Amino acid sequence: MTVILDRLSKEYGRGAYPGRSSEGLSPEWDPSPFHVLIATILSQRTKDNNTRKASDALFGRFDSVDAIANADINEIAELIRPSGFPNQKGRALIDVCRTLIENYDSQVPSDIGELLKLPMVGRKTANCVRSYAFGIQAICVDTHVHRIANMIGLVRTKNPDETEFELMKITPEERWSDVNRYIVRHGQLVCIPNHPKCERCKIADLCGSSSV
């Protein structure tokens, strides 16, 4: 696993970030727990580009816990429509922000147990917040990571939670956060679902599904 992460890190630099790619990011860009949490909720069941559109629109209008908590559900839903399921996600975002105000002094918790208590927050979202916002080593398994880890042959798992725990066994803990950062970018640019660009892949020689 270390060899794979080393090669991908050289290829993709800063890698991917929740709600956007590394493209256009200034060197000093530092995602807050609030931004990572909201963007990762928006990323559920949609494509990366749709998440970016929805995140940009939402944060352009409501850029704080208090602002979203007190926003009109219809306005939130319209802003995040590109991410899909706008009414469900919009209600969840408002409920999340109200829960943060009522139970966490408007702060996003770093403890995974507390994060999992928030509406629409599963292990993927919780680990993304811990990894990208708090700098805690965590393996965030989204569709890219689950698909590519199985395609390469690193794991043989049926769901993202199984993939997370299996990857934890074969990845040094100090590299856990690199798994999502680089494999997601690889999935966005090269190992594309149904159309993998194996001829461009830097880890094709390590992949059991490569056509090269």
C-alpha positions in Angstrom: 0.0 0.0 0.0 2.9 2.4 0.8 4.2 2.0 -2.8 0.8 2.9 -4.2 0.4 6.0 -2.1 4.0 7.1 -2.8 3.4 6.9 -6.6 0.1 8.6 -6.5 1.3 11.4 -4.2 4.1 12.2 -6.7 1.5 12.3 -9.5 -1.2 14.4 -7.8 0.6 16.7 -5.3 -2.0 17.9 -2.8 -4.6 15.4 -4.0 -8.3 15.8 -3.7 -10.4 17.6 -1.0 -14.0 17.2 0.0 -16.3 19.1 -2.2 -13.7 20.0 -4.8 -10.5 18.8 -6.5 -7.1 20.3 -5.8 -7.4 22.5 -8.9 -7.7 26.2 -8.2 -6.7 25.8 -4.5 -4.3 28.4 -3.2 -1.4 27.0 -1.2 -2.8 28.6 2.0 -6.3 27.1 1.6 -7.2 25.4 4.8 -10.6 23.7 5.0 -12.6 24.4 8.3 -14.4 21.6 10.0 -17.7 23.3 9.1 -16.9 23.4 5.4 -15.7 19.9 5.3 -18.7 18.5 7.2 -21.2 20.3 5.0 -19.4 19.6 1.7 -19.1 15.9 2.5 -22.8 15.6 3.4 -23.5 17.2 0.0 -21.3 14.7 -1.7 -23.5 11.8 -0.8 -25.0 10.0 -3.8 -23.7 12.5 -6.4 -20.8 13.2 -8.6 -17.8 15.3 -7.6 -18.5 18.2 -9.9 -22.1 18.4 -8.6 -20.8 18.6 -5.1 -18.5 21.5 -6.0 -21.3 23.4 -7.6 -23.6 22.9 -4.7 -20.9 23.8 -2.1 -19.9 26.9 -3.9 -23.5 28.1 -4.2 -24.3 27.3 -0.6 -21.2 28.8 1.0 -21.6 31.9 -1.3 -24.9 32.6 0.5 -24.7 30.9 3.9 -21.2 30.6 5.3 -21.6 29.8 8.9 -23.3 27.3 11.3 -25.8 30.0 12.5 -26.6 31.1 8.9 -27.6 27.7 7.8 -29.4 26.8 11.0 -31.7 29.9 10.5 -32.1 29.7 6.8 -35.2 28.9 4.9 -35.3 25.3 3.8 -36.6 26.2 0.3 -33.7 28.5 -0.3 -31.1 26.0 0.9 -32.7 23.3 -1.3 -32.5 25.5 -4.4 -28.8 26.4 -3.7 -27.8 22.7 -3.3 -30.0 21.3 -6.1 -27.0 20.3 -8.2 -26.0 17.7 -5.5 -29.3 15.9 -5.8 -31.9 15.1 -3.1 -32.1 18.9 -2.3 -35.0 18.7 0.2 -33.6 15.7 2.1 -30.1 17.2 2.2 -31.3 20.7 2.9 -33.3 19.6 5.9 -30.3 17.5 7.1 -27.9 20.5 6.8 -30.3 22.7 8.9 -30.7 19.9 11.4 -26.9 19.4 11.6 -26.3 23.1 12.2 -29.0 23.3 14.8 -27.6 20.3 16.6 -24.1 21.9 16.6 -25.5 25.0 18.2 -27.6 23.2 20.8 -25.1 20.5 21.8 -21.6 21.5 20.7 -21.4 25.3 21.2 -21.6 25.7 17.3 -18.4 23.8 16.9 -17.9 20.6 14.9 -16.6 17.8 17.2 -13.5 15.8 16.3 -14.5 12.7 18.1 -15.9 10.1 15.7 -18.5 8.9 18.2 -19.9 12.5 18.5 -19.7 13.1 14.7 -21.8 9.9 14.1 -24.6 11.4 16.2 -25.2 14.1 13.6 -27.9 13.8 11.0 -26.7 12.1 7.7 -23.2 11.5 9.1 -21.8 8.0 8.6 -18.3 6.8 8.9 -17.2 8.2 5.5 -18.3 11.8 6.5 -17.0 11.5 10.0 -13.6 10.3 8.8 -13.4 13.0 6.2 -13.9 15.7 8.8 -11.4 14.1 11.1 -8.8 13.7 8.3 -9.2 16.9 6.3 -10.3 19.4 9.0 -8.6 18.1 12.1 -5.5 16.4 10.7 -6.4 13.2 12.5 -5.2 10.0 10.6 -8.4 8.4 9.3 -9.4 6.4 6.2 -12.3 8.0 4.5 -13.9 5.4 2.1 -16.1 7.0 -0.6 -17.2 5.3 -3.8 -13.8 6.0 -5.4 -11.8 4.4 -2.6 -14.2 1.4 -2.3 -14.2 0.8 -6.1 -10.5 1.2 -6.7 -9.3 -0.7 -3.7 -11.4 -3.7 -4.9 -10.4 -3.3 -8.5 -6.7 -3.2 -7.7 -7.1 -6.3 -5.5 -6.1 -4.6 -2.2 -9.4 -5.8 -0.6 -12.3 -8.0 -1.3 -15.2 -6.3 0.4 -18.9 -5.7 -0.1 -19.3 -2.2 1.4 -17.3 0.9 2.3 -17.3 0.2 6.0 -15.6 -3.2 5.4 -13.2 -1.6 3.0 -12.2 1.0 5.7 -11.3 -1.7 8.3 -9.5 -3.9 5.7 -7.4 -0.9 4.5 -6.5 0.0 8.1 -4.9 -3.4 8.4 -2.6 -3.0 5.3 -1.8 0.8 5.5 0.6 2.3 8.0 -1.4 4.5 10.4 0.6 7.6 9.5 -0.6 7.2 5.9 -4.3 6.6 6.6 -5.4 10.1 5.5 -3.4 9.7 2.2 -5.7 6.9 1.1 -8.7 9.2 0.3 -6.6 12.2 -0.7 -4.8 10.4 -3.5 -7.1 7.5 -4.5 -10.0 9.9 -5.0 -7.9 12.1 -7.3 -6.9 9.0 -9.2 -10.5 8.0 -9.6 -11.4 11.5 -10.9 -8.7 11.6 -13.5 -7.4 8.2 -14.5 -9.3 5.2 -12.9 -12.6 6.5 -14.1 -15.7 4.2 -13.6 -16.3 2.1 -16.8 -13.6 4.0 -18.7 -10.3 3.6 -16.9 -7.3 5.1 -18.6 -4.9 2.2 -17.8 -2.3 3.5 -20.2 -1.9 6.6 -18.0 -2.0 4.8 -14.7 1.1 5.0 -12.5 0.1 1.9 -10.6 -1.0 -0.3 -13.5 1.7 -2.8 -12.8 0.3 -3.3 -9.3 -3.3 -3.6 -10.4 -5.0 -7.0 -11.0 -7.6 -5.4 -13.4 -5.2 -3.4 -15.5 -5.5 -3.8 -19.3 -1.9 -2.6 -19.8 
